[in-house]
């Protein structure tokens, strides 16, 4: 059974998570300093989330389609994204096995994994607060 039953559930959870990351005094400045932009393309359900730190001053989070061209694109099932935020996914292994398909300088995104690790502690409560109780 899929973790997210609808695109709306997926979008709500990811948007809330990235709002928390944007507000975090440790993660946000480091992400902005990277000047990276990443689009995550999710399947089952279909959605897209774009994180744009390219200005170095403001993190912009876009849910859904956009004409913005990111530095890195990552394609995965939404269940895998859920497991990632629970700290259960080895990203290099997922890339090698094809569970995640990436385009662009993936090394830049991989370098930020330690930066976003504190979000693993935030994600479970965000997920539980946004998804109806029968899904948990």
Secondary structure, DSSP 8 states (H G I E B T S, - for coil): --S-SSHHHHHHHHHHHHHHHHH-TTHHHHHHHHT-EEEEEEETTTEEEEEE-TTSS--EEEES--S---SEEEEEEHHHHHHHHTT---HHHHHHHTSSEEES-HHHHHTTHHHHTTHHHHHHHHHHHHS-GGG-
